[in-house]
Amino acid sequence: MWPFSTLIRDNAAAAEAEERSAIDFSAFSDLLTPSYSGVPVSQGTSVNLPAVYKCVSLNSETISSLPLDVFAKRGKARVPYAEPVWFRPPNNFQTLREVIAMTQASLDLDGNAFWFKIMDAQGRLAGIEVLDPAAVSIEVVGGRLTYWITTANAREPYSANEVVHLRALVMPGQLRGLSPIECAKQTIGIGLAAEQFGGQFFGNGANLSGVIESTSAMTKEQADRLKADFTKSHGGVAKSHAIGVLTNATWKPMSVKPDEAQFLEARRYTAGEIANLYGVPVEFVGDGSTQGAKGYVTGVSMRFRMWYLTGLMPRITRIEEALTGLMPRGVYIKFNTYALLRMDPAEQTAFFAAGQLGEYITRNEIRAWLELDPVDGGDDFLHSVQWQENAPPDGGDTETDPEPASAGSSVKEPAQ
């Protein structure tokens, strides 16, 4: 199917096979993803970095919490459609929200997500199950895609009709989507290295909080007793501000060296880079001191709109298309994103008023967004007065001929 990439891959594999021994390297997959920081980076280790965990959980849990609506096209109209049976639930172990959350998490970590179709005795779709992307390999056999799924007992092939494959960013000629973890392994490696350094720095006590200098020579026993007495009197948070008294000795506090404190800046930098990678606003991930976190957006609604446009919308559309592909022709599934883009009361009132004035939003549509029951007559548009067919352009009364004077009436002559 892709002759050039296949030829290059086969030639490289043949050259590499001559140098390899018979050792199976599959068990050392984490070590095969090195980073310049010296810390192994994989999908399993990357979620140990708080910024990665936060971004992945924000995207997956936010999308999975949105309401799902099913519609059918009837000419130019859109009408509600009954939910499929596999919605509640999609399988015996996962709810629909968990399926969507795991799907998005798989896409954000591996760049791929796989749904295995569960069929009933009549060959109808009865459910879907999210697979571990590491257990799925793809091959082209006879011009058709074949998915090899590895389980605890076997490795079996399945056709494209039995597996739904969702892909994130895909390079031309490739069967799998790019893994964000693989693409950003250097940045993630820096973050993991900073986490390890910070833990060892504080855990091992590489820097003393201070030293006691004696003006006279002391034996080891005297020094140990002085240290123990001082720790007993001033150790712990409750005694952190106690007044100390030393005889023939002085206390000299010690601070962290600037070069050793730079790991805090490295953590902030890494959090910002990872937030950009996943399309999440920086201030949602950082500690509030990240450069650029304040100022470029104002208001909660603007933050959510930016997040929706740059991060969530492509992810939502991808899952919508996959779910729609499981429905009959003419039926589609949409996430209700109004819950995410809900405006403040003033903006909401102005938006609804403009929608009714422009005759593109009905009262029942507004009530549905607000999770209220419909009302009688609420599906009719409210027609604006100035848009009526016979209304004058200036809104005033139309010009008419003056009524004739009634019989017997007279017009008084002006006085001479």
N, C-alpha and C positions, 0 to 999 in steps of 0.2 A: 504493500500500500504506500509506504514511504521508502522508495528504493535507496535514496541517498543516505538518509539517517540510518537505515538498516545496514547498509554496506559499511559505513563508518563504525557503527557499533560492533558489527561482526569482526571487522579487522582488529579493532582494539581489544575485543574479548579474546581473539586468537593469540595476539601478542602477549596479553596478560596471562593467559593460561600456561604459556611456556615457562613463566617465571614463578608461578604459584606452586606451592606444595599441595599435598592432599588434605591440608587442614581446613575444616569448615569454619568460616569466619562469621557465620550468621549469628552465633551466640554473642559476638562482640560488636554488635551493631552500634552501641553507644560510643565505643572507642573509635569507630570508623568515621565519626563526625567531629574532628578536632577543631579547636579554635585557637587563635593566637594567644589567648589568655591562659591556655593550658588546662582549661576546664572542659570536660566532655559535655557536649550539648546534644540533647535528643528531645523528643516530644515528652518523655517521662521526666527528664530533669528540668526542662524549661519551665514547667508550671510551678516549680519550686521558687521561681523568681516572682515576687508579688506583682510586678507590673504585668507580666504575661498572664498570670492567673486572673488578675482584675479585668484585663481587656477581654479575654476569652469568656469569662463569666458574664460580663456586661453584655456583650453581643449575643451570646446564646440565651441567657435567661430573659433578656429584654424581648427578643424576637419570640421566644416560646410563650411569653405571657400575653401577647397580643391576641385579641379575639379573631377567630377564623370564620369567614362567611363563604357560603357556597351559592353560586348564581348560575343561571342558564340564560342563553341568548334566545329571545323570541322576537325575531325580526330586528328592529332597532331598540327594542325594550330589553331591560334586564330584570329578571324575576328571581325570587328566592328559589333554591333547589334543596331537596332533602339531603341531609348529611349521609355519606356512605356508611355502611355498617362497620367498616374497619377503622372509623374514627374513634369509636368507643368500645374497647380500646384497640389499638393496632396490633397488639400481641399480648401474650399472657404475663409478660414481665415488665412492660413499659407502657406508660400512658402516652397520649398524643403529645402532650407538652414535653415529656422526657425525650420522645423521639425527635422532636424539632430541636430541643436544646442539645442533644448529643450529636445531631447532624451538623449543627452550626459549629460546635466545638471541634468536631472532626475536620471540618473545612478550615477552621482557623489554625489548627495545629498541623494537619497533614496536607491540606490543600485538596483533599478528596473525601467524599462520604459515599457510603454504599448502603442501599436498602435491598434486603432480600425479600422478594414477594412470597407471601404465604397464600396458597391457593386452597379452596375447599374441594370437596369431592366432585363437584360439577365443573371444576376448572375456573371458578370465579375468584376474583381477588378477595381474600378474607382478612388480610393484614399485611403489615410490613415490619421488618426488624432491622435495626441499625447494626451494621457489622463493624468489627475492628478493621480499620483500613490497612493495618500491618499484616492482616491475615488474608488479604486479597491481592492477587497478582493478575495482570492483564496480558493477554497474547492475542495476536491476529492469526487465526487458523482458517485457511481457505477463504480469505477475504472477509471473515466475520470475526467480531470480537468474542473472545472467550474469557470468562472470569474464573480463575482458579481460587477456590476458597479452602483455606486450611483450617481444620478443626482438630480437636484432641485425638480423633481416631483416624482421620483420613484427609486426603487432599483431592477435591472433586471439581470437575469443570461445570460451568453453568453458562447458558447463553445470555445474550443481551436482553432477551425477553423476560428473564428470570431475575435480573439484577438491575436496579436503578443506580446509575453512577452520576453523582453531582461533583462538579469540578470547579475549583476556584480559578485563579489565573493559569491559563494553559499556553505553553509555547507551541509554535507551529511544528507539526510532526510528532508531537508527544501524546501519549495515551493518558497520562496522569497529570493532574494539576500540580503546580509548584507548591512546595511546602514553605509556608512563611517562616517556620522554625529554621529550616535549612538555609533560606535566603538571608536571615538575620542572625545566623549563629554567632558571628563575631560580636555583635552588639549584646546579644543575650549572654555570651560567654563573659563579657566584661562585667555585666550585672551579677552573674553568679559568682565570679571571682571576687567582686566587691562584697557580696554577702558573706562569702567564706572568710575573707580578710577581717570583716567586722566582727564575725563570731569568734574567730581566733584571737583578735585583738583584745576583746573584752573578756573572753572566757579564760585565756591563758594569763591575763594580767601582764601583758608585755610592757606596759608602762605603770610605774608606781604612782599612787596618788600623792605621795610625799615621802620625805626621809627625815629621820631624827639624827641630828648631829650633836655628838657629845664633846664637851670641852676637855674631857679627860679620858684617859685610856680606860677601856671597859673589857671585862672578860666576856666570853661567849654567854655564860650563864646570866651575867648582869644585862647584857644586850637583849637576850631572849625575854627576861623578866620585864624589862622596860617596854619592849614591843607588846607583850601580852597585856600589861597594865594599861597601856595607851589604847590598845584596840578595845579592851573591855569598857573603857570609859567613853570612847568616842566612836566606836563601830556601830553601823546601822543607821537607818534613816531617822529614827526617833532621837538619836544623839548627835545628829549631823551638825547642830549649831551649839553644842555644849562648849563651855569655856575650858580650855586646857591649861594646865600648869605643869611646866617642866623645870626640873632642877639640874643645873649644870648641863643643859642641852637646849637645842633650838629646833623648831619645826620648819621645814622648807617644803612648801607644796610644789608639785611638778605638774606641768600641763602637757597636752598632746602636741607633738610636733606638727607643724603645718603640712609637711609632706605626707604624714600618716593620716591626717584628717581629710585628705583629698578624696578618700573613698566615699564620703558623703556627697560630694559634688558629682562623682562618677555615678552614684545611684540616681541622682536627679536627672543627669543627662540620659542615662539608660531608660528611665521611665518615660521621658519625653519622646525618645526615638521609638520605643515600642508602642506608645499611644498613637503616634503617626502611622506606624505600620498597620495597625488594626482600625484606623479611622475613628478612634475614640478621642474626644477632647482631652487635652493634656491635663487640665485641672481635675478631671475625673479620676486620674491615675496618680498624679504627683501629690506632693505634700502641701501644695499651695504656693511654694516658693520657686517653682520652675519658671524659668524665663519665658515670657510670652504667655503665661497661663492666665494673666489678667489683662484686660484692656481690649483684646481683639474681639471679644464678645461681651455683650451686656444683657443681662436678664436670663432667667432660666429658659424661657421659651426659645430665645435665639440660640442658646447652647444646644438644645435638643434639635432644633431645625438643622443646624450645621452637622450634628452627629448623624441625623437621618439622611441628609443629602450626600455626605462624604463617606459614611461608614455603613449605615444600616440598609439604605435603599437597595444597593446591589445585592446584598445578602438576602434581603427579604424577597426580591424578585427571583433570585435563583431557586429558593425553596418553593415559592408559589408556582413556578413553571414545572418543577418536579412533581408537586402534588396534583397540578392540573393534568399532567400527563397520565395520571392514574384514573382520571374520571372519563365518563363517556364524552363523545364529541359534542361540542357546544356547551359543555359545562366547565366552569372554571372556579378556582379557589383564590380568595383574596384575604390578606391580613387587613384588619381594621386598624389603620395607623393613627386614627384620630386620638386614640387614648395616649399615644406618644406625643403628638403634636398639639395637644390641648393648650389653648391660649389662656392668657389672664382674662378676667371678666370683662374689662373694657374692650380688649381686642376681639373677644368672642362675640360680644354684643354688636360691635360694628360689622364684623364679618357676616353674622347671621342677617342683620338688617340689609346689608348690601346684597346678599344672596336672594333674599325675598324680593327686594326692589328690582333686581335684575331678572327675576323670574327663572332662576336656575336651581333654587333650593325650596323645597316645600316644608311645611311645619312638621310633618311626620318624619321627614328626613332629619331635621334638627333634633326632634325628640328621640329618634333612634340613636343619634350620636351621643346624646345625653343619657342614654339608657332609660328612657321614659316610654310608657305605653303610647300607642297612636291614638289620635282623637278623630271623631267623625268629621269628614270634610278636610282633614289635614293633608290629603294628597293633592288638593287643588292648589294651583299657584295663586298667590295674591297679586292681582293685577294693579299696576300703578295707575293713578288717575291721569297723569300727564301723557301716558302712552295709549289712551283710548283713541279709537279711530276718529271720532268727531270732535275731539278736544281741540280748542284753538291753540295756536303755537305759543301765544303769550300768556295763556291761562286765564284771560279775561272773558267777558261775555261777547257773543257773536253780534255783529252789527245787523240790525233789523230795521225795516221801515217803521217810522212812527205811526202809531195807531191813529186813524181818523177821528176827528172830534165827534162826540155823540150828538144825535139830533137835538136841535133846540138850543144848543150851546152857542155862545157868542164870544167874540174876542173883543175885549175892551180896548177902545181907541185910546191912545196915549193922550194925556191932557194937553190942550193948546197953551 
